[in-house]
Amino acid sequence: MAATRISFKGKDKKNFSRELKERVDKYFEENNLSKHANTQMVAKTIILLTLYFGSYTLIMMESLSVGGMALLCFLMGIGMAGIGFSVSHDALHGAYSSNKYVNQFLGYTFDLMGANSYIWKITHNIIHHTYTNIYEHDEDLEVAEFIRLSPNAEHKTIHRLQHILAFFAYGFATLFWAFIKDYKYFFQSSLGPYEDKTHPAKEWITLGITKILYYGYMLVLPYILLPITWWQLAIGFLIVHFTAGIILGVIFQLAHVVEETEHPTENEEGNIENAWMIHQIETTSDFAHDNDLLCWYIGGLNYQIEHHLFPQICSVHYPEISDIVRDMTQKYGLPYNYHETLGIAIKSHYNTLKEFGKPANA
């Protein structure tokens, strides 16, 4: 990622941003609704946390066969991804509650899953949400050297196979977080637009404590207390992470690396010739609004247009907001990128990987 700042200098199309914000605010005022979590969101939080930690507890009770424990590891992976989607994500955006301490407390669920919430808020909330789909600035475009997620990235021969390799690579996303990514970002001098970035001492301490806690309950305690071998423990641990990783990896990519989304570049002055909210609309895509189970499980991740426009509104409100956003884009002649089903969205991502895997002159 380049350690430079980009400005959005384009004109707002006929005050689109102002009118959209006014209409969304009016929706909450007229319906006397909080922009934060409601009873439905709290219930979902309890269910997902129970799925993850309940499965872990059953494993630790030593009452199941190895096959039964493997199944529970799979359920832990599903719970882990769901917590990331619907609890940690909202909390770390300050969207879950109007109380910053509630958001901070629930944000630590991210740390309990093996990742670091402090680094996430920098790389995701600040960098990704500001510089969406801008190569060398958007951290989410830099998954691995052998995965090319932007047409502006250098092409390598290995990229010809990325439409096959990528989905396998996504499965290791959370393992990378747990063992490499957080440490890498804590120690590197430049992070997105920040040069010579220093981190508060309390965040270093939090990193150490939460990593030890995670390794302790996920690796040390099971090895000491359960009648299993080290390789059985390793397989169970990989099941958890590969399940969560591939779910998280695929779902996040469907928001920005699909056929319809734009990948703009800055001009000679280092500016994007677009207003920020319009940039978000052109670089983001929604999918599968009619899939109730998916909407419940992944929170606002299939309402990414709405999320990028209003990241501090809880994801439970996005279905209603989407009607306003869609109406406004039609009014102002802007795109509203959307795929009807999860399968169509995955196919579009696959096609995009295949296209970006071709050399420029192919």
C-alpha positions as CSV (number, residue, x, y, z in Angstrom):
1,M,0.0,0.0,0.0
2,A,1.3,3.4,-0.9
3,A,1.9,5.8,2.1
4,T,0.1,8.7,0.4
5,R,-3.2,10.4,0.9
6,I,-5.8,10.7,-1.9
7,S,-8.4,13.4,-2.1
8,F,-11.8,13.1,-3.7
9,K,-12.1,16.3,-5.8
10,G,-15.1,15.4,-8.1
11,K,-18.3,17.4,-7.9
12,D,-21.2,15.9,-6.1
13,K,-23.8,15.2,-8.8
14,K,-26.5,17.7,-8.2
15,N,-26.2,17.4,-4.4
16,F,-26.8,13.7,-4.5
17,S,-25.0,13.1,-1.2
18,R,-26.8,15.8,0.7
19,E,-30.3,14.6,-0.5
20,L,-29.5,11.0,0.2
21,K,-28.3,11.7,3.8
22,E,-31.5,13.8,4.4
23,R,-33.8,11.1,3.2
24,V,-32.1,8.4,5.3
25,D,-32.2,10.7,8.4
26,K,-35.9,11.4,7.7
27,Y,-36.6,7.6,7.6
28,F,-35.3,7.1,11.1
29,E,-37.0,10.2,12.4
30,E,-40.4,9.5,10.9
31,N,-40.3,5.9,12.2
32,N,-38.8,6.9,15.6
33,L,-36.0,4.4,15.1
34,S,-32.5,4.3,16.5
35,K,-29.7,3.9,13.9
36,H,-28.2,1.2,16.2
37,A,-29.0,-2.3,17.1
38,N,-32.5,-3.4,17.9
39,T,-33.9,-6.5,19.6
40,Q,-33.5,-8.6,16.4
41,M,-29.8,-7.7,16.3
42,V,-29.2,-8.5,20.0
43,A,-30.9,-11.9,19.5
44,K,-28.7,-12.7,16.5
45,T,-25.7,-11.7,18.5
46,I,-26.6,-14.2,21.3
47,I,-27.3,-17.0,18.8
48,L,-24.0,-16.6,16.9
49,L,-21.9,-16.3,20.1
50,T,-23.7,-19.4,21.4
51,L,-23.0,-21.3,18.2
52,Y,-19.3,-20.6,18.5
53,F,-18.7,-20.9,22.2
54,G,-21.3,-23.5,22.7
55,S,-19.7,-25.8,20.1
56,Y,-16.3,-25.1,21.8
57,T,-17.7,-26.1,25.2
58,L,-19.2,-29.3,23.9
59,I,-15.8,-30.2,22.4
60,M,-14.1,-29.6,25.7
61,M,-16.6,-31.8,27.6
62,E,-14.8,-34.9,26.1
63,S,-18.2,-36.7,25.5
64,L,-17.9,-36.9,21.7
65,S,-16.0,-39.0,19.2
66,V,-13.3,-37.5,17.0
67,G,-15.9,-37.3,14.2
68,G,-18.3,-35.4,16.4
69,M,-15.6,-33.0,17.5
70,A,-14.8,-32.4,13.8
71,L,-18.4,-31.5,13.1
72,L,-18.4,-29.1,16.0
73,C,-15.2,-27.5,14.6
74,F,-17.1,-26.9,11.4
75,L,-20.0,-25.3,13.3
76,M,-17.4,-23.2,15.1
77,G,-16.1,-21.9,11.8
78,I,-19.7,-21.0,10.7
79,G,-20.2,-19.2,14.0
80,M,-16.8,-17.5,13.8
81,A,-17.6,-16.0,10.3
82,G,-21.1,-15.0,11.5
83,I,-19.7,-13.2,14.5
84,G,-17.3,-11.4,12.3
85,F,-20.1,-10.4,9.9
86,S,-22.8,-9.5,12.3
87,V,-21.3,-8.6,15.6
88,S,-17.6,-7.5,15.4
89,H,-18.1,-5.7,12.1
90,D,-20.9,-3.5,13.3
91,A,-19.3,-2.9,16.7
92,L,-15.9,-1.9,15.3
93,H,-17.7,0.6,13.0
94,G,-19.4,2.1,16.0
95,A,-22.7,1.1,14.5
96,Y,-23.9,-1.5,17.0
97,S,-24.6,0.9,19.9
98,S,-24.6,4.6,20.6
99,N,-22.5,3.7,23.6
100,K,-18.8,3.6,22.7
101,Y,-18.0,1.2,25.5
102,V,-20.6,-1.3,24.3
103,N,-19.0,-1.1,20.8
104,Q,-15.6,-1.5,22.3
105,F,-16.7,-4.5,24.4
106,L,-18.4,-6.3,21.5
107,G,-15.5,-5.3,19.2
108,Y,-13.2,-7.5,21.3
109,T,-15.1,-10.5,19.9
110,F,-12.9,-9.9,16.9
111,D,-9.8,-10.4,19.1
112,L,-11.4,-13.5,20.7
113,M,-11.5,-15.0,17.1
114,G,-7.8,-14.6,16.7
115,A,-7.6,-11.2,14.9
116,N,-6.8,-7.7,16.2
117,S,-9.6,-5.2,16.3
118,Y,-7.3,-2.2,16.5
119,I,-5.5,-3.0,13.3
120,W,-8.8,-3.9,11.6
121,K,-10.2,-0.4,12.4
122,I,-7.2,1.1,10.6
123,T,-7.0,-1.2,7.6
124,H,-10.8,-1.7,7.1
125,N,-12.6,1.3,8.6
126,I,-10.1,3.9,7.5
127,I,-8.2,2.6,4.6
128,H,-10.6,0.3,2.8
129,H,-13.7,2.5,3.4
130,T,-11.9,5.6,2.2
131,Y,-9.9,4.2,-0.7
132,T,-12.3,1.5,-1.9
133,N,-10.9,-0.4,-5.0
134,I,-8.0,2.1,-5.4
135,Y,-5.0,-0.1,-6.1
136,E,-2.0,0.4,-3.7
137,H,-4.3,2.1,-1.2
138,D,-7.1,-0.3,-0.5
139,E,-5.7,-3.0,1.7
140,D,-8.5,-5.5,0.8
141,L,-7.1,-5.7,-2.7
142,E,-3.8,-7.2,-1.4
143,V,-4.8,-10.7,-0.5
144,A,-1.7,-12.5,-1.8
145,E,1.1,-12.1,-4.4
146,F,-0.6,-14.8,-6.6
147,I,-4.0,-13.1,-6.5
148,R,-4.6,-10.1,-8.7
149,L,-7.8,-8.3,-7.5
150,S,-7.3,-5.1,-9.5
151,P,-6.8,-4.5,-13.2
152,N,-4.2,-1.8,-12.2
153,A,-1.9,-4.3,-10.4
154,E,1.1,-5.8,-12.2
155,H,0.3,-9.0,-14.0
156,K,2.3,-12.2,-13.2
157,T,2.1,-15.5,-15.0
158,I,0.7,-17.2,-11.8
159,H,-2.4,-15.0,-12.1
160,R,-3.6,-17.1,-15.1
161,L,-4.6,-19.7,-12.5
162,Q,-6.0,-17.3,-9.9
163,H,-9.7,-18.1,-10.6
164,I,-8.8,-21.6,-9.2
165,L,-6.3,-20.7,-6.6
166,A,-8.2,-17.7,-5.0
167,F,-11.0,-19.7,-3.5
168,F,-8.5,-22.1,-1.8
169,A,-6.5,-19.1,-0.6
170,Y,-9.5,-17.4,1.0
171,G,-9.8,-20.4,3.3
172,F,-6.5,-19.4,5.0
173,A,-7.5,-15.8,5.5
174,T,-8.3,-16.1,9.2
175,L,-5.2,-18.2,9.9
176,F,-3.1,-15.4,8.3
177,W,-4.8,-12.9,10.6
178,A,-4.2,-15.1,13.7
179,F,-0.5,-15.8,13.1
180,I,1.0,-13.2,10.6
181,K,-1.1,-10.3,9.5
182,D,-1.6,-8.4,12.8
183,Y,2.1,-8.7,13.7
184,K,3.1,-7.6,10.2
185,Y,1.0,-4.4,10.4
186,F,2.1,-3.6,13.9
187,F,5.8,-3.7,12.9
188,Q,5.8,-2.2,9.5
189,S,6.5,1.6,9.3
190,S,4.0,2.6,6.7
191,L,0.3,1.6,6.8
192,G,-2.0,3.0,4.1
193,P,-1.8,6.8,4.2
194,Y,0.2,6.7,7.4
195,E,4.0,7.1,7.3
196,D,6.1,6.1,10.3
197,K,3.0,4.9,12.1
198,T,3.4,4.3,15.8
199,H,0.9,2.4,17.9
200,P,-0.1,3.2,21.5
201,A,1.5,1.1,24.2
202,K,-1.9,-0.2,25.4
203,E,-2.6,-1.6,21.9
204,W,0.7,-3.5,22.0
205,I,-0.3,-4.9,25.4
206,T,-3.8,-5.8,24.1
207,L,-2.3,-7.5,21.1
208,G,-0.1,-9.7,23.3
209,I,-2.8,-10.5,25.9
210,T,-5.5,-11.4,23.3
211,K,-3.2,-13.4,21.2
212,I,-2.0,-15.5,24.2
213,L,-5.6,-15.9,25.3
214,Y,-6.6,-17.1,21.8
215,Y,-3.7,-19.5,21.4
216,G,-4.4,-20.7,24.9
217,Y,-8.0,-21.6,24.6
218,M,-7.8,-22.8,21.0
219,L,-4.5,-24.8,21.1
220,V,-3.1,-25.3,24.5
221,L,-6.2,-26.2,26.6
222,P,-7.5,-28.7,24.0
223,Y,-4.1,-30.4,23.7
224,I,-3.8,-30.7,27.5
225,L,-7.4,-31.6,28.4
226,L,-8.6,-33.7,25.4
227,P,-7.7,-37.3,24.6
228,I,-6.4,-36.4,21.1
229,T,-3.1,-36.3,19.3
230,W,-1.4,-33.1,18.1
231,W,-2.3,-33.8,14.5
232,Q,-6.0,-34.3,15.4
233,L,-5.9,-31.0,17.2
234,A,-4.2,-29.4,14.1
235,I,-6.9,-30.8,11.8
236,G,-9.7,-29.5,14.1
237,F,-8.1,-26.1,14.2
238,L,-7.7,-26.0,10.4
239,I,-11.4,-27.0,10.0
240,V,-12.5,-24.0,12.1
241,H,-10.3,-21.6,10.3
242,F,-10.7,-22.9,6.8
243,T,-14.5,-22.9,7.2
244,A,-14.6,-19.3,8.5
245,G,-11.9,-18.1,6.1
246,I,-13.6,-19.3,2.9
247,I,-16.9,-17.9,4.0
248,L,-15.5,-14.5,5.0
249,G,-13.1,-14.3,2.0
250,V,-15.7,-15.1,-0.6
251,I,-18.4,-12.9,0.9
252,F,-16.2,-9.8,1.2
253,Q,-14.9,-10.1,-2.3
254,L,-18.5,-10.2,-3.8
255,A,-18.8,-6.6,-2.7
256,H,-16.1,-5.0,-4.8
257,V,-14.3,-7.5,-7.1
258,V,-17.1,-8.3,-9.5
259,E,-17.7,-7.5,-13.1
260,E,-19.7,-4.2,-12.7
261,T,-17.6,-2.4,-10.1
262,E,-15.0,0.3,-11.0
263,H,-11.3,0.4,-10.2
264,P,-10.4,4.1,-10.5
265,T,-7.0,5.5,-10.4
266,E,-5.8,8.9,-9.1
267,N,-4.9,11.7,-11.5
268,E,-1.5,13.4,-11.7
269,E,-2.4,15.6,-8.7
270,G,-3.2,12.5,-6.6
271,N,-6.9,13.0,-6.6
272,I,-9.9,10.9,-7.5
273,E,-12.1,12.8,-9.9
274,N,-15.3,11.9,-8.2
275,A,-17.3,12.8,-5.0
276,W,-16.6,10.3,-2.2
277,M,-20.2,8.9,-2.0
278,I,-20.5,8.5,-5.7
279,H,-17.1,6.7,-5.7
280,Q,-18.5,4.3,-3.1
281,I,-21.5,3.5,-5.3
282,E,-19.4,2.9,-8.4
283,T,-16.9,0.6,-6.7
284,T,-19.4,-1.5,-4.6
285,S,-22.0,-4.1,-5.3
286,D,-25.0,-5.7,-3.5
287,F,-26.4,-9.2,-3.8
288,A,-29.2,-11.6,-2.8
289,H,-31.5,-9.1,-1.0
290,D,-34.3,-11.7,-1.1
291,N,-32.3,-14.4,0.6
292,D,-33.6,-14.0,4.2
293,L,-31.3,-16.6,5.8
294,L,-28.2,-15.1,4.1
295,C,-29.3,-11.6,5.0
296,W,-29.6,-12.7,8.7
297,Y,-26.3,-14.5,8.8
298,I,-24.0,-12.1,7.0
299,G,-25.5,-8.9,8.3
300,G,-24.8,-6.0,6.0
301,L,-22.3,-7.7,3.8
302,N,-24.8,-8.2,1.0
303,Y,-25.9,-4.6,1.4
304,Q,-22.4,-3.2,0.9
305,I,-23.5,-0.1,-1.0
306,E,-25.6,0.9,1.9
307,H,-22.8,0.0,4.4
308,H,-20.2,2.0,2.5
309,L,-22.5,5.0,2.4
310,F,-23.6,4.7,6.0
311,P,-21.0,2.6,7.9
312,Q,-22.1,3.9,11.3
313,I,-25.7,2.7,10.9
314,C,-26.3,-0.9,12.2
315,S,-26.6,-3.5,9.4
316,V,-30.0,-4.6,10.7
317,H,-31.5,-1.4,9.1
318,Y,-29.9,-1.8,5.6
319,P,-32.8,-3.6,3.9
320,E,-35.1,-0.6,4.5
321,I,-32.3,1.9,3.6
322,S,-31.6,0.1,0.4
323,D,-35.0,1.1,-1.1
324,I,-34.0,4.7,-0.5
325,V,-30.5,4.3,-2.0
326,R,-31.8,2.5,-5.1
327,D,-34.5,5.2,-5.6
328,M,-31.8,7.9,-5.3
329,T,-29.4,6.3,-7.7
330,Q,-32.2,6.0,-10.3
331,K,-33.1,9.6,-9.8
332,Y,-29.6,10.9,-10.3
333,G,-28.6,8.4,-13.1
334,L,-26.1,6.5,-11.0
335,P,-25.4,2.8,-11.1
336,Y,-26.8,0.4,-8.5
337,N,-24.7,-2.7,-8.9
338,Y,-26.6,-5.7,-7.8
339,H,-26.7,-9.5,-8.3
340,E,-30.0,-11.3,-7.7
341,T,-28.5,-14.4,-6.0
342,L,-25.4,-15.5,-4.1
343,G,-24.6,-17.9,-6.9
344,I,-24.7,-15.2,-9.6
345,A,-22.5,-13.0,-7.4
346,I,-19.9,-15.8,-7.0
347,K,-19.9,-16.4,-10.7
348,S,-19.3,-12.7,-11.4
349,H,-16.4,-12.8,-9.0
350,Y,-15.0,-15.9,-10.6
351,N,-15.3,-14.3,-14.1
352,T,-13.6,-11.2,-12.8
353,L,-10.7,-13.2,-11.3
354,K,-10.4,-15.0,-14.7
355,E,-10.4,-11.6,-16.5
356,F,-7.9,-10.0,-14.2
357,G,-5.7,-13.2,-14.6
358,K,-5.2,-12.4,-18.3
359,P,-2.2,-10.3,-19.3
360,A,-3.1,-6.8,-20.6
361,N,-2.4,-7.7,-24.3
362,A,-4.4,-11.0,-24.2
